[in-house]
Amino acid sequence: MASAAASSPLRILCIHGYRQTGGSFRDKTGALRKLLKKQVELVYMTAPHRVPPAGTEAQEKESGSGSAPEGDADPRGWWFSDIQARSFSAQQQCEESLGLDESLRAVRQAVKDQGPFDGILGFSQGAALVAMLCSLQEQNMEPDFSFRFAIVVAGFRSACEEHQKFYSAPLSIPSLHVFGLEDRVIPDSMSRSLLPTFQDPQVLTHPGGHFVPAASAHRQTYQDFLKRFL
């Protein structure tokens, strides 16, 4: 019992969604931190690309409809699907994207500066990025990455043609995929389409929309997934 109590919490790098920042994502995941406070230490980083202003409705829709307007004063993104407009839509088909290489460098630097990390968690566009990072790790293209597990919340396969290389083979990294059945931003069908990218993916669904669920009903699933890495 003493050894279990003394075990170090799992360090997890957190990758926010489009139009969020590390700070605003931290605010929006306060319930998750409280739910898992004895098991994990969540470390947040911010994407390198500033997102051009959009209407209030679009901002709330894309950032997860949380009430932290001060955190989203400088909204960021990991890549743009529309190169000319510097905008992003998960449904937009494109041949090339803008900004992914810079984001990969930013994650690489975060791992060097703040790592090592046991796992990685991503939300929405950040979850799509997590799948790409896991692919690079398994292809031995990122020697500094040593993530033991991934938590993918409201994830999806990128519709950009140049990103399809990340989905060539199922990934062996243990993964927990979390998505809402009423998500209007990333419909659950899009999140389900990412599942074959991973071997033996574990799934947690919730009846809500576009957010990271952290009710007491979800605690057991998170804990059961995480306990094998403690």
Backbone as CSV, one residue per row, in Angstrom:
resi,resn,N_x,N_y,N_z,CA_x,CA_y,CA_z,C_x,C_y,C_z
1,MET,0.824,-1.202,0.000,0.000,0.000,0.000,0.857,1.250,0.000
2,ALA,1.962,1.182,0.794,2.847,2.342,0.858,3.477,2.622,-0.495
3,SER,3.868,1.560,-1.201,4.517,1.759,-2.489,3.554,2.360,-3.498
4,ALA,2.276,1.955,-3.453,1.286,2.510,-4.372,1.080,3.989,-4.110
5,ALA,1.037,4.344,-2.832,0.825,5.748,-2.474,2.034,6.591,-2.872
6,ALA,3.213,5.955,-2.843,4.433,6.706,-3.116,4.760,6.781,-4.599
7,SER,4.039,6.019,-5.435,4.359,6.009,-6.858,4.156,7.394,-7.459
8,SER,5.042,7.753,-8.372,4.986,9.071,-8.989,3.811,9.145,-9.960
9,PRO,3.160,10.304,-10.040,2.068,10.441,-11.005,2.594,10.376,-12.434
10,LEU,1.761,9.930,-13.321,2.112,9.884,-14.738,2.132,11.285,-15.311
11,ARG,3.195,11.604,-16.010,3.295,12.936,-16.629,2.742,12.852,-18.051
12,ILE,1.753,13.700,-18.339,1.066,13.660,-19.627,1.161,15.016,-20.304
13,LEU,1.660,15.034,-21.529,1.713,16.261,-22.327,0.341,16.471,-22.962
14,CYS,-0.218,17.666,-22.783,-1.573,17.965,-23.243,-1.547,18.901,-24.455
15,ILE,-2.229,18.474,-25.511,-2.246,19.187,-26.789,-3.658,19.736,-27.015
16,HIS,-3.799,21.050,-26.974,-5.119,21.683,-27.016,-5.748,21.642,-28.403
17,GLY,-6.998,22.069,-28.486,-7.724,22.103,-29.743,-7.519,23.406,-30.504
18,TYR,-8.091,23.466,-31.697,-8.010,24.660,-32.542,-8.729,25.814,-31.843
19,ARG,-8.145,27.004,-31.928,-8.638,28.221,-31.279,-8.524,28.181,-29.753
20,GLN,-7.692,27.306,-29.244,-7.406,27.300,-27.815,-5.938,27.660,-27.599
21,THR,-5.548,27.698,-26.337,-4.144,27.809,-25.937,-3.909,26.789,-24.828
22,GLY,-2.661,26.628,-24.443,-2.390,25.752,-23.322,-3.115,26.211,-22.075
23,GLY,-3.164,27.542,-21.864,-3.834,28.083,-20.682,-5.331,27.858,-20.694
24,SER,-5.957,28.088,-21.835,-7.409,27.910,-21.886,-7.780,26.430,-21.802
25,PHE,-6.947,25.562,-22.386,-7.220,24.132,-22.298,-7.051,23.653,-20.855
26,ARG,-6.104,24.240,-20.154,-5.944,23.901,-18.738,-7.208,24.263,-17.968
27,ASP,-7.766,25.442,-18.263,-9.009,25.848,-17.609,-10.140,24.872,-17.911
28,LYS,-10.224,24.466,-19.176,-11.332,23.606,-19.596,-11.186,22.167,-19.095
29,THR,-10.012,21.779,-18.661,-9.795,20.418,-18.172,-9.586,20.378,-16.659
30,GLY,-10.041,21.414,-15.981,-9.911,21.443,-14.527,-10.591,20.257,-13.858
31,ALA,-11.757,19.876,-14.366,-12.480,18.739,-13.786,-11.707,17.445,-13.979
32,LEU,-11.031,17.307,-15.119,-10.232,16.102,-15.370,-9.037,16.042,-14.426
33,ARG,-8.383,17.178,-14.223,-7.245,17.209,-13.292,-7.696,16.817,-11.896
34,LYS,-8.851,17.309,-11.490,-9.371,16.984,-10.155,-9.730,15.504,-10.064
35,LEU,-10.312,14.970,-11.147,-10.745,13.578,-11.174,-9.562,12.623,-11.045
36,LEU,-8.414,13.010,-11.645,-7.257,12.119,-11.716,-6.036,12.659,-10.974
37,LYS,-6.259,13.566,-10.038,-5.139,14.307,-9.448,-4.094,13.426,-8.777
38,LYS,-4.480,12.259,-8.281,-3.512,11.391,-7.613,-2.724,10.530,-8.597
39,GLN,-3.212,10.476,-9.834,-2.599,9.581,-10.814,-1.767,10.291,-11.864
40,VAL,-2.131,11.524,-12.205,-1.467,12.181,-13.332,-1.033,13.610,-13.009
41,GLU,-0.024,14.043,-13.734,0.380,15.451,-13.778,0.218,15.886,-15.234
42,LEU,-0.706,16.806,-15.476,-0.965,17.269,-16.833,-0.116,18.497,-17.122
43,VAL,0.640,18.448,-18.207,1.537,19.538,-18.616,1.034,20.074,-19.959
44,TYR,0.792,21.378,-20.021,0.161,21.982,-21.192,1.148,22.801,-22.009
45,MET,1.009,22.714,-23.331,1.801,23.549,-24.222,0.853,24.275,-25.172
46,THR,1.375,25.303,-25.848,0.562,26.117,-26.757,1.092,26.000,-28.179
47,ALA,0.174,25.885,-29.124,0.536,25.768,-30.542,1.243,27.033,-31.019
48,PRO,2.091,26.919,-32.026,2.880,28.080,-32.468,2.132,29.055,-33.373
49,HIS,0.991,28.653,-33.943,0.354,29.489,-34.969,-0.823,30.287,-34.412
50,ARG,-0.765,31.600,-34.599,-1.899,32.446,-34.222,-3.015,32.284,-35.246
51,VAL,-4.227,32.162,-34.767,-5.393,31.979,-35.637,-6.043,33.331,-35.886
52,PRO,-6.290,33.700,-37.152,-6.953,34.973,-37.446,-8.317,35.038,-36.769
53,PRO,-8.771,36.257,-36.433,-10.064,36.407,-35.743,-11.213,35.828,-36.564
54,ALA,-12.188,35.300,-35.847,-13.417,34.811,-36.474,-14.584,35.246,-35.617
55,GLY,-15.785,34.968,-36.070,-16.972,35.358,-35.315,-17.040,34.646,-33.990
56,THR,-17.745,35.215,-33.034,-17.865,34.641,-31.697,-18.441,33.242,-31.737
57,GLU,-19.454,33.045,-32.580,-20.092,31.731,-32.667,-19.098,30.670,-33.115
58,ALA,-18.271,31.012,-34.122,-17.274,30.062,-34.610,-16.236,29.761,-33.541
59,GLN,-15.829,30.792,-32.809,-14.838,30.586,-31.758,-15.357,29.635,-30.699
60,GLU,-16.599,29.846,-30.241,-17.150,28.997,-29.193,-17.322,27.571,-29.692
61,LYS,-17.749,27.440,-30.941,-17.976,26.112,-31.521,-16.675,25.334,-31.622
62,GLU,-15.631,25.968,-32.125,-14.396,25.253,-32.394,-13.557,25.030,-31.151
63,SER,-13.702,25.902,-30.140,-12.815,25.786,-28.980,-13.405,24.939,-27.866
64,GLY,-14.604,24.444,-28.049,-15.139,23.527,-27.047,-16.120,24.155,-26.095
65,SER,-16.654,25.297,-26.426,-17.728,25.976,-25.700,-17.522,26.026,-24.195
66,GLY,-16.295,26.248,-23.766,-16.056,26.455,-22.352,-16.069,27.932,-22.044
67,SER,-16.267,28.288,-20.774,-16.347,29.706,-20.430,-15.009,30.182,-19.886
68,ALA,-14.069,30.426,-20.774,-12.773,30.964,-20.378,-12.302,31.932,-21.447
69,PRO,-13.073,33.025,-21.670,-12.742,33.920,-22.779,-11.374,34.549,-22.662
70,GLU,-10.900,34.768,-21.426,-9.591,35.382,-21.278,-8.497,34.450,-21.755
71,GLY,-8.725,33.132,-21.671,-7.722,32.170,-22.103,-7.609,32.081,-23.609
72,ASP,-8.671,32.428,-24.311,-8.683,32.317,-25.757,-8.436,33.659,-26.435
73,ALA,-7.891,34.620,-25.704,-7.640,35.947,-26.268,-6.622,35.879,-27.402
74,ASP,-5.756,34.884,-27.376,-4.745,34.701,-28.414,-4.872,33.286,-28.961
75,PRO,-5.962,33.003,-29.693,-6.234,31.620,-30.125,-5.153,31.089,-31.050
76,ARG,-4.861,29.812,-30.891,-3.789,29.177,-31.655,-4.284,27.921,-32.369
77,GLY,-3.481,27.465,-33.325,-3.785,26.236,-34.044,-2.512,25.504,-34.397
78,TRP,-2.665,24.208,-34.741,-1.509,23.366,-35.049,-1.213,23.310,-36.532
79,TRP,-2.244,23.475,-37.366,-2.042,23.618,-38.813,-3.315,24.200,-39.420
80,PHE,-3.185,24.700,-40.650,-4.315,25.273,-41.369,-4.624,24.405,-42.589
81,SER,-5.907,24.095,-42.776,-6.313,23.320,-43.952,-6.515,24.218,-45.167
82,ASP,-6.779,25.510,-44.923,-6.893,26.487,-46.010,-5.680,27.400,-45.923
83,ILE,-4.736,27.206,-46.828,-3.464,27.924,-46.763,-3.652,29.420,-46.969
84,GLN,-4.519,29.797,-47.925,-4.716,31.215,-48.225,-5.404,31.949,-47.071
85,ALA,-6.468,31.352,-46.549,-7.242,32.015,-45.490,-6.624,31.808,-44.106
86,ARG,-5.647,30.914,-44.000,-5.073,30.538,-42.700,-6.196,30.156,-41.732
87,SER,-7.015,29.212,-42.189,-8.129,28.722,-41.383,-8.094,27.197,-41.377
88,PHE,-8.926,26.631,-40.520,-8.943,25.179,-40.398,-10.365,24.666,-40.239
89,SER,-10.660,23.591,-40.944,-11.891,22.837,-40.743,-11.540,21.363,-40.848
90,ALA,-11.995,20.575,-39.895,-11.678,19.147,-39.895,-12.280,18.440,-41.105
91,GLN,-13.352,19.006,-41.658,-14.017,18.376,-42.798,-13.434,18.799,-44.140
92,GLN,-12.541,19.794,-44.132,-12.054,20.344,-45.399,-11.026,19.431,-46.065
93,GLN,-11.309,19.045,-47.303,-10.351,18.273,-48.095,-9.277,19.217,-48.623
94,CYS,-8.022,18.815,-48.534,-6.958,19.660,-49.065,-5.777,18.786,-49.487
95,GLU,-5.035,19.285,-50.447,-3.832,18.580,-50.890,-2.687,18.818,-49.911
96,GLU,-2.519,20.090,-49.526,-1.438,20.478,-48.621,-2.007,21.308,-47.483
97,SER,-1.303,21.283,-46.364,-1.671,22.113,-45.225,-0.547,23.112,-44.973
98,LEU,-0.778,23.983,-44.024,0.225,24.979,-43.653,0.486,24.903,-42.160
99,GLY,1.763,24.772,-41.778,2.125,24.936,-40.383,2.424,23.681,-39.583
100,LEU,2.211,22.502,-40.149,2.413,21.289,-39.354,3.868,21.115,-38.951
101,ASP,4.793,21.399,-39.834,6.216,21.211,-39.511,6.634,22.053,-38.312
102,GLU,6.148,23.295,-38.262,6.470,24.166,-37.123,5.887,23.599,-35.830
103,SER,4.706,23.027,-35.927,4.082,22.448,-34.737,4.839,21.218,-34.256
104,LEU,5.323,20.411,-35.190,6.129,19.258,-34.797,7.403,19.702,-34.081
105,ARG,7.992,20.781,-34.579,9.189,21.315,-33.910,8.847,21.809,-32.506
106,ALA,7.684,22.432,-32.358,7.279,22.948,-31.049,7.067,21.810,-30.053
107,VAL,6.459,20.711,-30.506,6.264,19.563,-29.625,7.606,18.947,-29.262
108,ARG,8.459,18.838,-30.255,9.800,18.297,-30.024,10.525,19.106,-28.940
109,GLN,10.407,20.425,-29.031,11.069,21.298,-28.060,10.440,21.160,-26.675
110,ALA,9.117,21.036,-26.628,8.433,20.864,-25.343,8.870,19.577,-24.658
111,VAL,9.043,18.529,-25.446,9.491,17.249,-24.890,10.912,17.384,-24.334
112,LYS,11.764,18.101,-25.058,13.139,18.292,-24.592,13.190,19.156,-23.335
113,ASP,12.365,20.223,-23.309,12.410,21.180,-22.208,11.657,20.720,-20.970
114,GLN,10.541,20.016,-21.178,9.655,19.695,-20.047,9.495,18.198,-19.809
115,GLY,10.029,17.381,-20.713,9.881,15.937,-20.573,10.847,15.346,-19.563
116,PRO,10.898,14.022,-19.458,10.137,13.086,-20.298,8.683,12.986,-19.874
117,PHE,7.856,12.478,-20.785,6.445,12.287,-20.517,6.095,10.809,-20.659
118,ASP,5.186,10.381,-19.784,4.698,9.010,-19.877,3.689,8.863,-21.015
119,GLY,2.856,9.881,-21.185,1.819,9.792,-22.192,1.507,11.138,-22.799
120,ILE,0.566,11.123,-23.734,0.171,12.341,-24.432,-1.352,12.345,-24.580
121,LEU,-1.947,13.501,-24.395,-3.395,13.666,-24.496,-3.679,14.796,-25.463
122,GLY,-4.637,14.606,-26.353,-4.997,15.659,-27.289,-6.497,15.801,-27.408
123,PHE,-6.936,17.025,-27.722,-8.356,17.320,-27.895,-8.604,17.912,-29.273
124,SER,-9.546,17.339,-30.017,-9.988,17.872,-31.304,-8.814,17.942,-32.294
125,GLN,-8.455,19.130,-32.809,-7.304,19.185,-33.708,-6.053,18.658,-32.999
126,GLY,-5.943,18.923,-31.709,-4.824,18.397,-30.935,-4.821,16.881,-30.863
127,ALA,-6.015,16.275,-30.844,-6.107,14.814,-30.841,-5.668,14.240,-32.183
128,ALA,-6.043,14.930,-33.264,-5.577,14.504,-34.587,-4.054,14.588,-34.660
129,LEU,-3.492,15.641,-34.045,-2.038,15.776,-34.010,-1.404,14.650,-33.198
130,VAL,-2.034,14.263,-32.105,-1.507,13.175,-31.284,-1.357,11.897,-32.100
131,ALA,-2.344,11.594,-32.941,-2.243,10.403,-33.787,-1.031,10.509,-34.711
132,MET,-0.780,11.692,-35.243,0.376,11.891,-36.115,1.683,11.723,-35.334
133,LEU,1.729,12.267,-34.121,2.932,12.158,-33.294,3.221,10.700,-32.945
134,CYS,2.159,9.938,-32.650,2.346,8.520,-32.341,2.862,7.762,-33.559
135,SER,2.381,8.140,-34.739,2.855,7.515,-35.969,4.335,7.790,-36.177
136,LEU,4.746,9.026,-35.982,6.156,9.377,-36.132,7.015,8.624,-35.121
137,GLN,6.511,8.492,-33.898,7.259,7.768,-32.868,7.456,6.306,-33.279
138,GLU,6.397,5.682,-33.770,6.490,4.264,-34.115,7.329,4.024,-35.367
139,GLN,7.455,5.062,-36.196,8.336,4.949,-37.359,9.785,5.303,-37.013
140,ASN,10.032,5.539,-35.717,11.374,5.884,-35.235,11.905,7.162,-35.881
141,MET,10.980,8.085,-36.169,11.380,9.350,-36.787,11.526,10.476,-35.770
142,GLU,11.178,10.197,-34.508,11.304,11.203,-33.455,12.002,10.567,-32.262
143,PRO,13.331,10.588,-32.233,14.077,9.890,-31.170,13.814,10.418,-29.769
144,ASP,13.310,11.648,-29.650,13.049,12.209,-28.319,11.683,11.814,-27.774
145,PHE,10.839,11.236,-28.625,9.508,10.835,-28.172,9.581,9.455,-27.531
146,SER,8.948,9.307,-26.372,8.887,8.002,-25.708,7.548,7.843,-24.998
147,PHE,6.475,8.275,-25.659,5.145,8.186,-25.074,4.738,6.724,-24.950
148,ARG,4.228,6.350,-23.779,3.809,4.971,-23.533,2.334,4.758,-23.815
149,PHE,1.585,5.843,-23.907,0.145,5.736,-24.175,-0.361,7.066,-24.716
150,ALA,-1.557,7.012,-25.320,-2.186,8.202,-25.877,-3.658,8.244,-25.474
151,ILE,-4.125,9.448,-25.124,-5.549,9.679,-24.860,-6.033,10.662,-25.916
152,VAL,-6.993,10.217,-26.716,-7.423,10.949,-27.908,-8.880,11.367,-27.705
153,VAL,-9.112,12.661,-27.483,-10.458,13.159,-27.178,-10.998,13.936,-28.377
154,ALA,-12.134,13.488,-28.905,-12.738,14.108,-30.094,-11.733,14.139,-31.245
155,GLY,-11.064,13.032,-31.447,-10.059,12.939,-32.504,-10.683,12.644,-33.861
156,PHE,-9.853,12.691,-34.886,-10.314,12.431,-36.252,-9.096,12.215,-37.142
157,ARG,-9.336,11.625,-38.302,-8.307,11.518,-39.336,-8.263,12.819,-40.114
158,SER,-7.079,13.358,-40.314,-6.963,14.562,-41.139,-7.430,14.255,-42.555
159,ALA,-8.173,15.215,-43.137,-8.659,15.069,-44.516,-7.646,15.588,-45.528
160,CYS,-6.477,16.024,-45.039,-5.454,16.571,-45.933,-4.656,15.427,-46.573
161,GLU,-4.481,15.510,-47.863,-3.828,14.435,-48.602,-2.407,14.174,-48.103
162,GLU,-1.671,15.226,-47.789,-0.277,15.030,-47.377,-0.152,14.388,-45.992
163,HIS,-1.256,14.282,-45.258,-1.216,13.679,-43.924,-1.550,12.190,-43.941
164,GLN,-1.944,11.655,-45.090,-2.376,10.256,-45.128,-1.229,9.296,-44.815
165,LYS,-0.002,9.760,-44.919,1.153,8.924,-44.592,1.156,8.502,-43.122
166,PHE,0.446,9.263,-42.282,0.409,8.934,-40.855,-0.511,7.751,-40.545
167,TYR,-1.293,7.311,-41.525,-2.295,6.280,-41.283,-1.995,4.995,-42.040
168,SER,-0.746,4.779,-42.391,-0.385,3.646,-43.248,-0.428,2.305,-42.522
169,ALA,-0.163,2.300,-41.221,-0.143,1.042,-40.480,-0.719,1.258,-39.084
170,PRO,-1.449,0.284,-38.547,-2.013,0.422,-37.203,-0.913,0.634,-36.165
171,LEU,-1.165,1.517,-35.240,-0.179,1.876,-34.222,-0.340,0.985,-32.999
172,SER,0.775,0.529,-32.467,0.725,-0.404,-31.333,0.627,0.306,-29.988
173,ILE,0.827,1.619,-29.938,0.764,2.343,-28.667,-0.636,2.206,-28.064
174,PRO,-0.736,1.863,-26.787,-2.053,1.773,-26.142,-2.776,3.123,-26.225
175,SER,-4.063,3.081,-26.530,-4.798,4.330,-26.729,-6.197,4.252,-26.141
176,LEU,-6.640,5.382,-25.596,-8.003,5.556,-25.117,-8.636,6.655,-25.951
177,HIS,-9.739,6.340,-26.612,-10.414,7.284,-27.497,-11.724,7.711,-26.849
178,VAL,-11.874,9.019,-26.665,-13.020,9.573,-25.943,-13.780,10.499,-26.883
179,PHE,-15.087,10.303,-27.011,-15.849,11.214,-27.878,-17.315,11.259,-27.459
180,GLY,-17.944,12.389,-27.795,-19.331,12.636,-27.428,-20.298,12.256,-28.528
181,LEU,-21.382,11.626,-28.162,-22.375,11.198,-29.147,-23.177,12.368,-29.703
182,GLU,-23.098,13.526,-29.029,-23.803,14.721,-29.508,-22.826,15.802,-29.961
183,ASP,-21.601,15.403,-30.263,-20.592,16.366,-30.705,-20.973,16.886,-32.092
184,ARG,-21.154,18.197,-32.204,-21.527,18.813,-33.479,-20.307,19.344,-34.235
185,VAL,-19.175,19.432,-33.558,-17.953,19.926,-34.188,-17.196,18.779,-34.848
186,ILE,-16.932,17.741,-34.077,-16.329,16.518,-34.594,-17.334,15.397,-34.324
187,PRO,-18.212,15.106,-35.284,-19.212,14.051,-35.069,-18.550,12.732,-34.679
188,ASP,-19.261,11.939,-33.903,-18.661,10.692,-33.425,-18.247,9.775,-34.571
189,SER,-18.890,9.902,-35.736,-18.479,9.092,-36.885,-17.057,9.421,-37.311
190,MET,-16.649,10.696,-37.184,-15.278,11.082,-37.523,-14.293,10.509,-36.513
191,SER,-14.672,10.513,-35.240,-13.796,9.942,-34.214,-13.671,8.440,-34.388
192,ARG,-14.759,7.777,-34.760,-14.712,6.335,-34.976,-13.813,5.984,-36.171
193,SER,-13.755,6.884,-37.150,-12.932,6.602,-38.330,-11.445,6.585,-38.007
194,LEU,-11.066,7.154,-36.867,-9.658,7.148,-36.459,-9.278,5.841,-35.759
195,LEU,-10.251,5.117,-35.240,-9.967,3.933,-34.429,-9.113,2.889,-35.139
196,PRO,-9.350,2.599,-36.436,-8.519,1.584,-37.100,-7.043,1.962,-37.226
197,THR,-6.719,3.231,-36.963,-5.316,3.658,-36.992,-4.545,3.065,-35.815
198,PHE,-5.266,2.611,-34.785,-4.639,2.074,-33.579,-5.001,0.605,-33.400
199,GLN,-4.056,-0.161,-32.876,-4.328,-1.554,-32.540,-5.044,-1.604,-31.198
200,ASP,-6.115,-2.342,-31.121,-6.852,-2.540,-29.867,-7.167,-1.222,-29.139
201,PRO,-7.786,-0.272,-29.822,-8.119,0.990,-29.158,-9.207,0.790,-28.109
202,GLN,-9.049,1.445,-26.965,-10.094,1.433,-25.948,-10.975,2.658,-26.180
203,VAL,-12.276,2.524,-25.986,-13.207,3.598,-26.308,-14.038,3.982,-25.089
204,LEU,-14.173,5.293,-24.882,-15.077,5.838,-23.867,-15.985,6.844,-24.566
205,THR,-17.268,6.540,-24.641,-18.219,7.494,-25.214,-18.993,8.165,-24.085
206,HIS,-19.473,9.362,-24.367,-20.321,10.076,-23.404,-21.468,10.715,-24.175
207,PRO,-22.552,11.048,-23.509,-23.740,11.538,-24.209,-23.669,13.013,-24.607
208,GLY,-22.564,13.688,-24.277,-22.490,15.128,-24.499,-21.859,15.526,-25.820
209,GLY,-21.363,16.786,-25.849,-20.838,17.369,-27.071,-19.331,17.445,-27.129
210,HIS,-18.830,18.640,-27.533,-17.422,18.816,-27.852,-16.648,19.312,-26.633
211,PHE,-16.287,18.387,-25.756,-15.519,18.735,-24.554,-14.856,17.481,-24.007
212,VAL,-13.980,17.675,-23.028,-13.301,16.555,-22.369,-14.146,16.136,-21.175
213,PRO,-14.769,14.964,-21.216,-15.650,14.568,-20.115,-14.858,14.171,-18.875
214,ALA,-15.384,14.545,-17.715,-14.677,14.217,-16.474,-15.658,14.079,-15.318
215,ALA,-16.806,13.476,-15.588,-17.766,13.206,-14.523,-17.325,11.974,-13.740
216,SER,-17.896,11.800,-12.576,-17.512,10.643,-11.755,-17.779,9.330,-12.480
217,ALA,-18.769,9.327,-13.375,-19.089,8.108,-14.133,-17.950,7.696,-15.064
218,HIS,-17.072,8.639,-15.394,-15.985,8.349,-16.315,-14.686,7.964,-15.599
219,ARG,-14.648,8.168,-14.291,-13.400,7.979,-13.545,-12.829,6.578,-13.720
220,GLN,-13.691,5.565,-13.608,-13.203,4.189,-13.636,-12.534,3.850,-14.957
221,THR,-13.120,4.325,-16.069,-12.530,4.028,-17.374,-11.157,4.660,-17.505
222,TYR,-11.035,5.928,-17.113,-9.726,6.587,-17.140,-8.735,5.846,-16.246
223,GLN,-9.155,5.530,-15.024,-8.239,4.896,-14.078,-7.818,3.504,-14.527
224,ASP,-8.769,2.739,-15.067,-8.431,1.395,-15.537,-7.421,1.459,-16.676
225,PHE,-7.579,2.467,-17.536,-6.632,2.607,-18.649,-5.252,2.997,-18.133
226,LEU,-5.217,3.937,-17.178,-3.940,4.494,-16.728,-3.174,3.575,-15.764
227,LYS,-3.879,2.723,-15.034,-3.210,1.997,-13.946,-2.132,1.039,-14.433
228,ARG,-2.245,0.587,-15.701,-1.214,-0.339,-16.190,0.122,0.363,-16.414
229,PHE,0.119,1.719,-16.432,1.355,2.468,-16.663,1.952,3.034,-15.376
230,LEU,1.233,2.883,-14.272,1.728,3.428,-13.002,2.846,2.549,-12.438
